[in-house]
Amino acid sequence: MITFYCDFDGTITTKDTIDCIIDSIIGEKFRTNLEKKVYNGEINNNDFLIDCFNNITASFDDAIEIIYKETDNNPIDNYFEKFYKLCKSNNIDIYIISSGFGQIIEKLLPFVDKNDIYSHDIVIENNKWSIKFNSKSKVQLIDSLKREDDMVIYFGDGISDISVANSVDKLYVKTDSILEKYCIENSITYNSFNNFLSVLHMDELKLLNNSKLLKNIKNKECITKSYTLKYPTTFTHSNGLYLYDIFNTKFIDCLNGFGVNILGHNHPIITETAINFFKENHPFQILDMSSDIRNTFIDTLFNLFPKNMKDKIKIQFSGGSGSDAVESAIELAIKHTGRNNIFAFSGCYHGMTNGSMSLTGNISDKYGTSINTTHLPFPHSFRCPFGIGGDKGEDAILHYIKNILDDPKSGIRKPCAIIMELVQSDGGIIIASKRFVKEIRKITKKHNILLIIDEVQTGFGKTGTMFAFEQYDIIPDILVFSKALGCGMPLSAIVFDKNLDLPSHGTFRGNQLAMVLGYTSFNYIIENNILTNVIKLENYMYNKLTKLQNKYSTIGEIRIKGLLFAVEFTHPNTNKYYPEEANRVFNNCFNNGLLCKLGGRNNCTLIFWLNLLVSEKQLDDIINVLDKSIK
């Protein structure tokens, strides 16, 4: 719990009200001589007040008039009221604790609850002033109000605050004040402030605001897995590889929207394109009607495909998410073949809608899914499902699939399609071999089964070629795209063999902004030869990760494809799952300013998605933070 204690005179007020009264009636020289004695320890603060007020003759109204005159009718910091009300609205205790007088505070701060004021009282008889002291000093008062788990934050400026300086958790000192001079001379740690405007941006209030925003999300959003819980801060702005939060903490963003921002955050060419789009009054959503932007997008996209393919394909826009595109692919495969079951692979991720969730490997995500799905083992030498590994492990899986399809009593009907990720991103960057994928393609052709390749997370340069399937010497029947397709804006589509064409409908298939940003990013990648650099960076990062693995026995395996990479944690020198270590490193990464995902089997793997413009220097920074987080 945080509790704020604010000195009144000279801290909340623009000038010390007691000084204004004393200087006006008795004289500044009299006051400063007494202050020197307090500063030097010759007298205490109570003696100072007694000596001063024994010499004051004035009515209370005269004193208030003096204060307004000496402060040019502006006695109170303009931002204190906002600060006070912000604290009260968030149930944070805030007290005005002063060597001054309660009556003056109440007069000048009418918005403050009287129960939040702790001060001395004025006794005025025949215009002669005297003091009725509070029985407790400031230190004693704070101690009496403090709870066991309190973090005490004090705001002060003057002589009376010196006694408090060493007894609070955090000290805020008015710039160029007596208290600041004292803190400097006595090596006391403090934070300086000019007024309560700067205080409104202090870390504690940002923390409060962040907590409030996170609580708001927790209370108002559904119970679906939320990354807010895993990354407990509120982000405000971004640039390139970096995200910044409410505290202006800089994070290296290796989530990258799971590959959405292929050119990084707010790339100038993307920002400029978006601004021009709105300036030129282009239609934003026009269903699937024709437009210059739509036609340019399709032509630009088709030119990215291999020459032997671009004239044999069609495109269907599917909505905003990858799940929408997977649903379109399932629908197309079922309609074309007349078969309503499908083969997918263990460890895969294809979406969170009912149909796509049926295909996804994670059992915990499934709630009464509708598509009849058979999950096949996916090759992975480090964790071979048959305990073999290597080519023999792949051969065992291929034999198993062939046997299912050839055996009339296997109990599994021939599917409409086999859907697969060539790189299982959410599964922990598990990379299928070229040999395995080519055999799968042979199997699908032999049995008249469609091959669907899900490129939602691998498409548009992230693996070193424009599309991952290009590295496998295959031509799929259906390709699934989203994420980077709209360069940050929601857009998804399937690209398929034109012989499969069947009608389909949907509303959000004409996102013109996503299309113009998409083809702008495609052109930028080609014109600047970005893909060549991706391969270079993959080799650079592989060497860095290998050194890190050699350094730590808890790193069981590193996996990298283009700018997608993963670090899996195991018990030392084994392949036994080690989720506790992975979770520890994941949390350390966040605390050290690095955003990645904790995933893979049993949540033992840290997964990283980098934008295409990352530099070697930035890769070094990522490795350094990861190294620091593992220690």
Buried (B, 14 or more C-beta within 10 A) or exposed (E): EBBBBBBBBBBBBBBBBBBBBBBBBBEEEBBEEBBEBBBEEEBBBBEBBBBBBEBBEBEBEBBBEBBBEBBEEEBBBEBBBBBBEBBBEEEBBBBBBBBBBBBBBBBBBEEBEEEBBBBBEBEBEEEEBBBEEBEBBBBEBBEEBBEEEBBBBBBBBBBBBBBBBEEBEBBBBBEEBBBBEBBEEEEBEBBBBEBBBBBBEBEBBBBBBBEEBBEEEEEEEEEEEEEBEEBEBBBEEBEBBBBBBBBEBEBBBBBBBBBBBBBBBBBEBBEEBBEEBEEEEBEEEBEBEEBEBBEBBBEBBBEBBEEEBBEEBBBBBBBBBBBBBBBBBBBBBBBBBEBBBBBBBBBBBBBBBBBBBBBBBBEEBEEEBEBBBBBBBBBBBEBBBBEBBEEEBBBBBBEBBBEBBEEEEEEBEBBBBBBBBBBBBBBBBBBBBEEBBEBBBEBBEEBEBBBBBBBBBBBBBBBBBBBBBBBBEBBBBBBBBBBBBBBBBBBBBBBBBEEBEEEBEBEBBBBBBBBBBBBBBBBBBBEEEBBEBBBEBBEBBBEBBEEBBEEBEBBBBBBBBBBBBBBBBBBEEEBEBBBEBBBBBBEBBBEBBBBBBBBBBEBBBBBBBBBBBBEEEBBEBBBEBBBBBBE
